[in-house]
């Protein structure tokens, strides 16, 4: 609960800063209405959510899997670099970089992160 309160306070401070910058730049325009404000709310909320996902997934995916094994035969995999793909979220696409492995026995590529992120 204390963590949520801290995040809420930081968000309030950031929003106040952004609104002060808008005002200093002569924004918003006098013709702005409630629909314009709501559209900005949604747009900013989506940007925050996407950036949170980008950074949280990057930190999560940077932790290498322990002893990656081939899902077909269970043999230990050999690291073959990384691949980047995009995960589709409710707030848009976020890039996902994951380790790629090759099974020397099956000679197939596999991605241990598929099981970790639920894809």
C-alpha positions in Angstrom: 0.0 0.0 0.0 2.8 2.4 0.9 4.4 1.7 -2.5 1.2 2.6 -4.3 1.0 5.9 -2.4 4.6 6.7 -3.3 3.9 6.0 -7.0 0.7 8.1 -6.9 2.6 11.1 -5.4 5.4 10.8 -8.0 2.7 10.7 -10.8 1.0 13.8 -9.3 4.3 15.7 -9.3 5.1 14.7 -12.8 1.7 15.7 -14.1 2.0 19.1 -12.3 5.4 19.6 -13.9 4.0 18.8 -17.4 1.0 21.1 -16.9 3.3 23.9 -15.7 5.4 23.5 -18.8 2.3 23.6 -21.0 1.2 26.8 -19.3 4.6 28.4 -19.7 4.5 27.6 -23.4 1.0 29.2 -23.8 -0.8 25.8 -24.0 -3.5 24.6 -23.9 -5.4 26.6 -26.4 -8.5 28.5 -25.4 -10.7 26.3 -27.6 -9.8 23.1 -25.6 -12.8 21.3 -24.3 -13.5 18.2 -22.0 -13.1 15.8 -25.0 -9.7 17.2 -25.8 -8.6 16.8 -22.2 -9.9 13.3 -22.0 -8.1 12.4 -25.3 -4.9 13.7 -23.8 -5.5 11.7 -20.6 -5.9 8.5 -22.7 -2.8 9.3 -24.9 -0.6 10.0 -21.9 -1.8 7.0 -20.0 -1.0 4.8 -22.9 2.4 6.3 -23.3 3.2 5.7 -19.6 1.8 2.1 -19.7 3.9 1.3 -22.8 7.1 2.7 -21.4 6.5 0.9 -18.1 6.1 -2.4 -20.1 9.2 -1.7 -22.2 11.4 -1.1 -19.2 9.9 -3.8 -17.0 10.2 -6.4 -19.8 13.7 -5.4 -20.6 14.8 -5.9 -17.0 13.0 -9.2 -16.8 14.4 -10.5 -20.1 17.9 -9.4 -19.3 18.1 -12.2 -16.6 19.5 -15.2 -18.4 17.6 -18.5 -18.0 19.3 -21.1 -15.8 20.4 -24.2 -17.7 18.3 -23.7 -20.9 17.1 -27.1 -22.1 15.6 -28.0 -25.5 11.9 -28.3 -25.1 11.9 -31.3 -27.5 14.7 -33.5 -26.1 15.9 -31.9 -22.9 19.5 -31.5 -24.1 21.4 -28.4 -23.0 21.2 -25.6 -25.5 24.0 -23.4 -26.9 23.5 -19.7 -26.8 23.1 -18.3 -30.4 22.6 -14.6 -29.8 19.3 -12.7 -29.4 16.2 -11.8 -31.3 13.9 -8.9 -30.9 10.2 -9.2 -31.5 7.1 -7.2 -30.4 4.7 -8.3 -27.7 1.2 -7.1 -28.3 -0.3 -5.6 -25.1 -3.5 -3.8 -24.3 -1.6 -0.5 -24.6 0.2 -1.3 -27.8 3.3 -3.1 -29.0 6.4 -3.3 -26.8 9.8 -4.6 -28.0 11.0 -7.9 -26.4 14.6 -9.0 -26.7 15.2 -12.6 -25.8 18.0 -15.1 -25.8 18.1 -17.6 -28.7 19.5 -21.1 -28.2 20.3 -24.1 -30.5 20.0 -27.7 -29.5 23.1 -29.6 -30.8 21.2 -32.8 -30.7 17.9 -31.8 -32.4 19.6 -29.0 -34.4 16.7 -26.7 -33.8 16.5 -23.2 -32.3 14.5 -22.5 -29.2 13.7 -19.6 -27.0 13.5 -20.4 -23.2 11.7 -17.0 -22.7 8.6 -18.3 -24.5 7.7 -20.2 -21.4 8.7 -17.4 -19.1 6.5 -14.7 -20.7 3.6 -17.0 -21.6 3.9 -17.0 -25.4 
